[in-house]
């Protein structure tokens, strides 16, 4: 459990209290040409706190539609070789009573561009939360990695 707390502290140190550009992949609603499910990836600005990433988006986007149909997502942050899987959830309108504190925090973190990209008066402007389930810090050039199980609260080091 102590290793898990250390890993959570490391995540907070790397991603907390700042704007992070991360890749997020969902499962497309349309199958591939051979009928198989296919991924759909994009970059989003995200804020990290307590095992989850948050971003402000629009309820009618493909990503929210895809997450509504299948909440399983994958994330990556190239700079620090961090990848993860988790569950996406639309928390609803940024001005909903339950979201006021979090929305204020997101406006502050994303202050440089927030007003240009979002219309808080539109009830479709929503908060996307991705709760992490599995994560991996991978350092291939060093021959080591750290796997984090956010559900079991365990950490496994390799190399």
C-alpha positions in Angstrom: 0.0 0.0 0.0 2.9 2.3 0.7 4.2 1.9 -2.9 0.7 2.7 -4.2 0.7 6.0 -2.2 4.2 6.8 -3.5 2.9 6.2 -7.1 -0.1 8.4 -6.5 2.2 11.1 -5.2 4.4 10.8 -8.3 1.3 11.1 -10.5 0.2 14.2 -8.6 3.7 15.7 -8.9 3.8 15.1 -12.6 0.3 15.9 -13.7 -1.5 17.8 -10.8 -2.3 21.5 -10.7 -1.5 22.1 -14.3 -2.7 21.8 -17.9 -1.5 18.5 -19.5 -1.9 17.7 -23.2 -2.8 14.0 -23.2 -4.0 11.6 -25.9 -7.3 9.9 -25.2 -8.7 7.0 -27.2 -12.2 5.8 -27.3 -14.0 3.1 -29.3 -15.6 4.5 -32.5 -19.4 4.0 -32.9 -18.8 2.9 -36.5 -17.0 -0.4 -37.1 -13.9 -0.6 -39.4 -14.4 -1.8 -43.0 -14.0 -5.4 -41.8 -16.7 -5.0 -39.2 -14.3 -4.8 -36.2 -14.4 -2.2 -33.4 -11.9 0.6 -34.1 -10.2 3.1 -31.9 -10.6 6.9 -32.2 -7.8 9.0 -30.7 -7.5 12.7 -30.1 -5.5 15.1 -27.8 -7.2 17.0 -25.0 -6.1 19.4 -22.3 -6.6 17.6 -19.0 -6.1 18.2 -15.3 -5.2 15.3 -12.9 -6.4 14.8 -9.4 -6.7 11.7 -7.1 -6.5 9.0 -9.8 -8.6 10.8 -12.5 -8.1 13.2 -15.4 -10.6 15.9 -16.1 -11.3 18.0 -19.2 -14.0 20.4 -20.4 -15.7 19.4 -23.6 -19.0 19.5 -25.3 -21.8 16.9 -24.7 -22.5 16.4 -28.4 -18.9 15.6 -29.4 -18.0 12.2 -30.8 -15.8 11.4 -27.8 -18.8 11.9 -25.4 -21.1 9.9 -27.6 -18.5 7.1 -27.8 -17.9 7.1 -24.0 -21.7 7.0 -23.4 -21.8 3.9 -25.6 -18.6 2.3 -24.2 -16.9 4.0 -21.2 -13.6 2.2 -21.7 -10.8 4.6 -22.7 -7.1 4.7 -23.0 -4.8 7.6 -22.3 -1.2 8.5 -23.0 1.2 11.2 -22.1 4.2 11.0 -24.3 6.6 13.2 -22.4 6.8 11.0 -19.4 6.0 7.6 -21.1 2.8 7.2 -19.1 -0.1 5.2 -20.5 -3.4 4.2 -18.8 -6.8 2.7 -19.2 -9.9 3.8 -17.4 -13.5 4.7 -17.5 -14.9 7.9 -18.9 -17.9 9.6 -17.5 -19.8 12.8 -18.5 -20.2 14.7 -15.2 -22.7 17.1 -16.9 -22.9 20.8 -17.3 -20.0 22.8 -15.9 -22.5 25.1 -14.2 -24.5 22.3 -12.5 -24.5 22.7 -8.7 -22.5 19.5 -8.2 -19.8 20.7 -10.6 -19.2 24.3 -9.4 -16.1 23.7 -7.3 -14.4 21.4 -9.9 -15.4 23.8 -12.8 -13.8 26.7 -11.0 -10.6 24.7 -10.6 -10.6 23.8 -14.3 -11.2 27.4 -15.3 -8.1 28.4 -13.3 -5.9 25.6 -14.6 -7.0 26.2 -18.2 -7.1 30.0 -17.8 -4.8 30.8 -20.7 -7.4 29.5 -23.3 -10.5 28.5 -21.4 -12.8 31.5 -22.4 -11.8 31.2 -26.1 -12.7 27.5 -26.2 -15.8 27.1 -24.0 -19.2 28.6 -23.5 -20.2 27.9 -19.9 -23.7 29.3 -20.6 -24.4 26.4 -23.0 -25.7 23.4 -21.0 -23.8 21.1 -23.4 -20.5 22.4 -22.1 -19.6 19.5 -19.8 -16.8 18.0 -17.7 -15.4 14.6 -18.8 -13.9 12.6 -16.0 -11.6 9.6 -16.7 -11.1 7.4 -13.7 -7.9 5.5 -14.0 -7.9 1.7 -13.6 -4.5 0.5 -14.9 -1.4 2.6 -15.5 2.1 2.1 -16.8 5.2 4.3 -16.5 7.4 2.8 -19.1 11.1 3.6 -19.4 12.2 1.3 -22.3 15.6 2.8 -22.8 16.4 2.1 -19.1 14.8 -1.4 -19.2 12.3 -0.7 -16.5 8.6 0.0 -15.9 6.1 0.5 -13.1 2.6 -0.9 -13.4 -0.1 0.7 -11.3 -3.4 -1.0 -10.5 -5.7 1.8 -9.4 -8.5 -0.6 -8.4 -6.4 -3.1 -6.3 -4.1 -0.2 -5.2 -1.0 -2.1 -6.1 2.3 -1.4 -7.9 4.6 -3.7 -9.7 8.2 -2.7 -10.7 10.0 -4.4 -13.5 13.7 -4.0 -14.4 
